[in-house]
Amino acid sequence: MSDPTHPAARVRALDGLRGFAIILVVLSHGWTLWPTSFITAHRWVEPIFNSGDSAVTIFLVASGFLLFRAIAASESKAQMGPLTVAVRRIVRVGPAMWVVLLAVMVVAAIDVTDAETKQTNRESLWHALTYTYNWLVQENLTGTRMDLGHLWYVSVDMQAVVIVAVIAFILRHRPTALLGTLSVLFVVLVMWRFHAYSVENIYIVLNRTTVRMDPFVIGALASALVPRLPPADKVYRYGALTCMALMAPVLFWCFRDASYLRWGGTVLEVLVAVLLVCVALAPQRTRRIRGSGALLALGRMSLVIYIWHFPIFHFVSRHTYDWDWLWKVVVAVAATAVFSWVSQVVIERRVTRLLARPEWDGLRAGDLKTLAKRLPGRTPTGTPG
């Protein structure tokens, strides 16, 4: 399935969405810093500060959309094998997360205000490194580090990447069957989410892979549909504008009465998927989702902001117990900005350049040995260069 859309425009649209989503995520974790009595007392304010789960849905839809684009967009129509997809994903997400985990473990060893046990630190570190943190939360919530709790999303994302990559590879020569399989899988996962919410504890439900991965699946399905849809410039242009106009009311609906785990969340992920399709196929002048440069910058840095902000918020909260909440916020946000910017410059830019290297093009069939021989530091014969 060739990709007829303009990649730079699509990336800009995704940056805008992710910038909006990361703001909601950070606000939803602000309870570690500021009083929540005013927020909980006003129903019109509460969704702004407690829509983190809905924001993660946006991330997952965008992630699924980009994943399928990466594994399917090839002139030779030969897709990357699941192992190569997983390796690329680890290279993309791992380095930034590893630095955060190292920092948290060092602080845990020397900070007297860190009350977590060595067993909790070992378990949390192991499950974070193996992308199974959400499983640990399901099995032993009290035995996890609170400041790493947000890594459930990274784990679910990686698990969804592997599952969708396997399905796409198996059905790589049968595009219609692939679309049908993704569609059926999405419906089954939504039905399972409704069922799980009705019979299980909310904290277990929120960390189940099978409950949280349907946004990823519909993102992949939307990406697979793009090259098969007919041209209709006005439809896609007005469709994109309509989806953006509906985003705020749907987010508010998701928050009310736990609708995120039922119809509200379902409508949200469909809305985001439709928006991405419309932006991808809209005329060039419409593809640039309007927004400030700051929002786009936040979107480009959303990964490092997501990984850094929660441990920093907890660290600041522990060490500023008697401070006014406003100063806590100022210090925590400033520290998050600094660490995220350094991580973006030192780590993310290098990772982006590494993943853009032409050597990856030869791995559409999953030949990792080829990559090992051609990466920087080795000569074509495989000996150190």
Secondary structure, DSSP 4 states (H G I P E B T S, - for coil): ----S-HHHHHHHHHHHHHHHHHHHHHHTGGGTS--HHHHH-TTTHHHHS-HHHHHHHHHHHHHHHHHHHHH--TT--PPPHHHHHHHHHHHHHHHHHHHHHHHHHHHHH-TT----HHHHHHHHHHHHTT-HHHHHHH-GGGS-GGGGGGHHHHHHHHHHHHHHHHHHHTTT-HHHHHHHHHHHHHHHHHHHHHHHHHS-HHHHTT-HHHH-HHHHHHHHHHHHGGGSPP-HHHHHHHHHHHHHHHHHHHHHHHGGGGGGTHHHHHHHHHHHHHHHHHHHS-HHHHS----HHHHHHHHTHHHHHHHHHHHHHHHHHH-TTS-HHHHHHHHHHHHHHHHHHHIIIIIHHHHHHHTSGGGGGGTT--HHHHHHHSTTB-TTSSB-
